[in-house]
Amino acid sequence: MRRTSHPAGTVHRLMVESQALKGNLLGDPTTRIVDVYVPHGHDGRDLPLLVDLVGYTAGGPAHTAWKAFGENVPERLDRLIGEGKMAPVVVAFPDCFSRLGGNQYVNSPVLGNWEDFLTTEMLAAVEQKFGCGGSGRRGVFGKSSGGFGALIHAMRHPDIWSAAASHSGDAGFENLYLPEFPNTLRALAKFNYSIEAWMSAFEAKPKLDGKDTMVLMILAQAASFDPDPNPETFLGLRLPVTNDTCELIEDRWANWLKWDPVRMAETQAAAIGTLKGFYLECGTDDQYNILYGTRRLHRLLDQQGIVHRYEEFPDNHSGVDYRMDLSLPYLAAALS
């Protein structure tokens, strides 16, 4: 049941065959779904393009699927555009799901070269098909891991993206990941610290629980931030802590910290300053402690005089899609 009476846009489905993802150690498919929303009354031509990077355990098509007691993203766009709160845009929803449950949207020999896929193959397929986007007319947004992806892409590819929005994007890795390493080790200890044995048991389960998902998430981050393509390392996965005492292995942890947006912004924040719009927010009750890294990033941008929009709101990390009512019109206005 639609929650708006405004005319519905159209969701098209593309299949994009990727060269960038070939050879990924997970054996994940290289042909990827990209759903594309085109607003009512338009064919896409000459409209700005937004790209939605979803959070961990989701894929782009999850945001275009039916949603109980709420709007999916196309329905939200129908309402915002129909009420005149937002300029018309095309929105792409790439499927970036992986065997490890998600993606950080960076290049990795384990997961595949997702950064390249998004900035070259996916964009080319959507823009050629619909005549949208192009230089100065592209934005990227996401929540959680997707928010991290938006942050990273904003700093690393300001020549491609002209606006970005991060909802509770991973930042401040010390607060976010360090508390999870002991839990991960306790789970692996039941399998003599063998990631391969744990994965085999996980993939054979008829029912998953949240503890499994958190272990898998840490493995997905390890695949993104510190992959080991050595053939003797199962799927290139290794942790930055010792098995017996959970002490940080400094060189491996340093590899993780290189990807912390707070650390990256110390040298790459100027790239954000070249964007037409940059939106940053986090809930004050975020259960993964991302608020503190987000505040540090906001402070750093302020100190450097980089114009951006920063929001805190009284909620946690979960079920905050309603915040797109602020970020999507902001991005559309910046690009229109």
Secondary structure, DSSP 8 states (H G I E B T S, - for coil): --S--S---EEEEEEEE-STTTT-TT---SEEEEEEEE-TT--STT--EEEEE--TT--GGGGTS--TTS--HHHHHHHHHHTTSS---EEEEE----TTS---SSEETTTEEHHHIIIIIIHHHHHHHH----TT-EEEEEETHHHHHHHHHHHH-TTT-SEEEEES----HHHHHGGGHHHHHHHHHTTTT-HHHHHHHHHH-SS--HHHHHHHHHHHHHHHHS----TTSGGG---SB-TTT--B-HHHHHHHHTT-HHHHHHHHHHHHHTSSEEEEEEETT-TTSHHHHHHHHHHHHHHTT---EEEEES--SSS-GGGHHHHHHHHHHHH-
